[in-house]
Amino acid sequence: MTKLLACIAAFGGLTLSSTGPAKDAPFDAHREVSEAILSIRRVAMNRDRLDWSMIEARAQEQAKNARDEADLLPVYGFILGQLDDHNHSRLLPPQPVRAAYVARYWTKPIPKEIPPRALRADAIEGRPVGGTDLALPTGKVARLVNLPGMNGPDADGAYAGAVYTNLTKAPAACGYIVDLREDTGGNMFPMVAGLSPLLGDGYRMVVPTDTGTAPVVLEHGTVTGYEKEGGPGQALAKVPTWQDRPLMAQAPVAILTSAATASSGEDVAVQFRGRPDTRSFGATTAGQATANIPVEHSGGVVFFVTSGLFADRNGHSYPDGLRLDQPVKASPGADAVIAAARRWLAEQPVCRLTP
């Protein structure tokens, strides 16, 4: 099985495949499109039910006047748009190809492009990671931590460490609220590493890959992907200052999501499905709880192709988004979603008034 690569950060960071002729071969639009379709088809989640003959015929028609790779970007976007994967597959052109496209068609966006910020190692979208103590009506304290989207390999553990530190700042907390409402995705592994005290040491998940699935284990604040069961593992994310906190894995946890919770943000929410003493609040997620495989094309474009659905600890997947245990409409002023989570936590035995 192809090894998981932590250095590929976008959409959770999975395996990188390549295909195609040497880059000094004469440009042939027909060949480029055919090879792109072959490589995309090999890993696409819905490959067995798509009409590939129709997709290729339409793509080749669009590509017949293409002069170079820049001209093919809309064609690649068209192909990815036919994969019926909740609009999750994306492409990343190399900078010279993108620059050539912009110079030629500057008023037209590149279809299905990952925004240039997506591979910045320091990119943290929306709010920074943060946390706060919330007083419960019982006199106990709950701890809230919010996770924004995060792109990049998190090589120094800055993101995972920030989540972990904010989560564990209140040792007397009786319960926890994990706010994923602004987690638009990116690299799920630092997110999971930071939340490791709540998932429990030794927690295992199954990650879709280009050849099936691979087990990933959470141990001592490190997320490790295995080439095969029992084989050597590669650290995908790590909390630099991890300490064992076994009681947190038994605490009640409220998970908050919204329609903006997408991709790796949804994948994180999936890991909490089936966890005891856990309840979700807010709105149904975006429907992208899937893994994307980066596939490198000979022209330099990387296709991030949706390859499979993440499953929770009970084997359930969520192709249409995660529906909530307790839907709550957002409203101006007071945060109704957090208020509902606080009320639920106050009802849990560990958060009730001490007799």
RAHU-V929679 format. One record per backbone hydrogen bond with DSSP energy under -0.5 kcal/mol. NH is the residue of the N-H (numbers start at 1). CO is the residue of the C=O. E is the energy in kcal/mol with one decimal. If there is no record, write none. Layout:
nh: [NH;NH]
co: [CO;CO]
e: [E;E]
This chain:
nh: [6;8;9;12;12;13;17;17;19;25;32;33;34;35;36;37;38;39;40;41;42;43;43;44;45;47;49;50;52;55;56;57;58;59;60;61;62;63;64;64;66;72;72;73;73;76;77;78;79;80;81;82;82;83;88;90;91;92;98;99;100;101;102;103;104;105;108;109;111;113;114;118;119;120;123;123;125;130;132;134;136;139;142;143;144;144;145;146;147;148;149;150;151;157;161;162;163;164;165;166;167;168;171;173;174;175;176;177;178;179;179;180;180;183;184;187;188;191;192;193;194;195;196;198;199;200;202;203;203;205;207;207;209;212;214;216;217;218;219;219;222;223;224;224;225;226;227;231;234;236;237;239;240;242;248;249;249;250;251;252;253;254;255;256;256;257;261;262;262;265;267;268;269;270;271;272;272;273;273;275;278;279;281;282;283;285;286;289;290;291;292;293;294;294;295;295;296;297;297;300;302;303;303;304;304;305;305;307;308;310;311;312;313;315;318;321;323;326;328;336;339;340;341;342;343;344;345;346;347;347;348;348;351;352;352]
co: [4;5;7;9;186;10;15;294;296;22;28;29;30;31;32;33;34;35;36;37;38;39;40;40;306;44;46;47;50;51;52;53;54;55;56;57;58;59;60;61;63;68;69;69;70;72;73;74;75;76;77;78;79;80;85;304;112;302;94;95;96;97;98;99;100;101;105;107;109;110;91;115;116;117;120;151;149;146;144;142;140;136;134;175;132;142;177;130;179;146;182;185;123;154;157;158;159;160;161;162;163;164;169;170;141;141;252;143;254;145;177;178;256;180;182;150;186;187;188;189;190;191;193;195;195;196;218;200;218;216;205;214;212;209;207;205;224;203;217;222;219;237;217;222;234;215;232;228;225;223;223;221;238;239;245;245;246;247;248;174;277;176;279;178;254;281;258;183;260;262;263;264;265;266;267;268;269;269;270;272;275;253;255;326;257;322;261;318;288;308;11;305;15;292;293;303;17;295;301;297;92;295;301;90;302;293;303;291;291;289;206;316;273;312;310;318;321;280;282;334;335;336;337;338;339;340;341;342;343;344;344;345;348;348;349]
e: [-0.6;-0.9;-0.9;-1.3;-2.5;-1.5;-0.5;-1.6;-1.2;-1.7;-2.6;-2.5;-2.3;-2.6;-2.2;-2.5;-2.2;-2.3;-2.5;-3.0;-1.6;-0.7;-0.9;-1.7;-2.6;-1.6;-1.8;-0.6;-1.4;-2.2;-2.9;-2.3;-2.5;-2.4;-3.0;-1.8;-2.0;-1.6;-0.6;-0.8;-2.0;-0.8;-0.5;-0.6;-1.0;-2.7;-2.4;-2.1;-2.3;-2.4;-1.8;-0.6;-1.4;-1.3;-0.7;-2.2;-2.5;-2.7;-2.5;-2.9;-2.1;-2.1;-2.7;-2.4;-1.5;-3.4;-2.6;-0.6;-0.6;-1.6;-2.8;-2.6;-0.9;-2.0;-1.7;-0.5;-1.5;-1.2;-2.2;-3.2;-2.9;-2.4;-2.8;-2.3;-2.9;-0.5;-2.5;-2.4;-2.5;-0.6;-1.2;-1.5;-1.7;-1.8;-2.7;-1.9;-2.4;-2.4;-2.8;-2.3;-2.1;-2.1;-0.7;-2.0;-2.8;-0.7;-2.2;-2.6;-3.0;-2.7;-0.7;-0.8;-2.6;-1.6;-1.3;-3.1;-0.7;-0.6;-2.5;-2.5;-2.3;-1.5;-1.5;-1.7;-1.3;-2.4;-3.3;-1.8;-0.5;-2.9;-0.5;-3.0;-2.4;-0.7;-2.2;-2.9;-2.4;-2.9;-0.6;-2.4;-1.9;-2.6;-2.8;-0.6;-2.4;-1.7;-1.4;-3.0;-2.4;-3.7;-1.1;-1.8;-0.7;-1.2;-1.4;-0.5;-0.8;-1.4;-1.0;-0.7;-2.3;-2.8;-2.4;-2.8;-0.5;-2.2;-1.3;-1.7;-0.7;-2.4;-2.3;-2.1;-1.7;-2.5;-1.3;-0.7;-1.1;-0.5;-1.3;-1.8;-0.6;-2.0;-2.9;-1.3;-2.0;-1.1;-2.4;-0.6;-2.6;-2.5;-1.0;-3.3;-0.7;-0.6;-0.5;-3.1;-4.5;-0.5;-3.2;-2.1;-2.4;-3.1;-0.5;-3.4;-0.6;-2.6;-1.0;-2.9;-1.0;-2.4;-0.6;-2.6;-0.9;-2.2;-0.6;-1.4;-0.7;-1.8;-2.4;-1.1;-2.2;-2.0;-2.0;-2.6;-2.1;-2.0;-2.5;-2.3;-0.8;-0.9;-0.5;-1.5;-1.8;-0.7;-1.0]
